[in-house]
Amino acid sequence: MTTNILILCTHNSARSVLAEGMLNHWARQLGADLRAHSAGSAPSGRINPLATEVLQAAGIDTAGHRSKSWDEFTGDAAPRMRVVITVCDSAANETCPYWPGSPVQVHWGYPDPSNAGSNADEKRAAFEATRRAIGERMRALAQLPFDTLDDAQLRAALQRL
């Protein structure tokens, strides 16, 4: 059975999109039965072009990526999440909706690469550094033995990553 993981950031335009792309990439590469989704509490309605650029430059499929509301994941027809991860401090501090199935929740904060640098090259470098940092953590996440971990064990494993 596929393990669904929801990654949240307020605007769902950069960090959460990078995490979704990287986790789905690593899941395919490692043969893990995982599916990453991303969303935001106040989605911007667009993916930051630098997020798409650095993912594509790394060979990551970005087809179907879009900025979406976390409301898409609260209804009866939504996939049941095993894990919900916040990747920005503002999303971590917001009151999240009720997630069906009471998934394990963890916060892994990353600085917003959109706010880095004063020119295009510095911003691109910040996006790439964020993609790499998130990508390493997503690789470790994809290697967890989800089928053998109860929620307490999973929470502890996620906190160690």
C-alpha positions, 0 to 999 in steps of 0.5 A: 500500500502506498505511503502518502506524505504531504509537504506543506509550506505557506505559499506552495511555490518553492520549498514544498515543491522542491521536497515533493519533486525530490521525494517522488524522485527518490521513491522511484529511484529506490523502489519505495512505495511512497507518494509525495504531495505538496500544498500550502495554507495560502497558495500563491497559485504559481510555482517559483520558476527557479524551483522548476529550473533547479529540479529540471536541471537535476533531472527531476520530473516537474510535470503536474506540479502546481501550487495548491491549497491544503484543503485538497487533502482534507476531504473524504476523497483525498489520499490518506496521509501517513506523514505531514511535514512542514518545511517553512516556519510560518506553516509550522506555526499555523493551525493545520486542518484536521488530517484524516487518519491523524498522520505523524507530523514533523517540522523540517524548516528551511530558509526561503530561497526566494529571499536569498541573494541580490541578483539572479545568480545568487537566487539560483544558487540559493534554490540549488542549495535548498534543493540539495539539502531537501533532497538529501533528507528526502532520500533518507526519508524514502529509505525508512521502513514505513511498513514496520514502524508504528507512529511513535517509531516513525515520529522518532525516525523523522525527528532524527533525519 
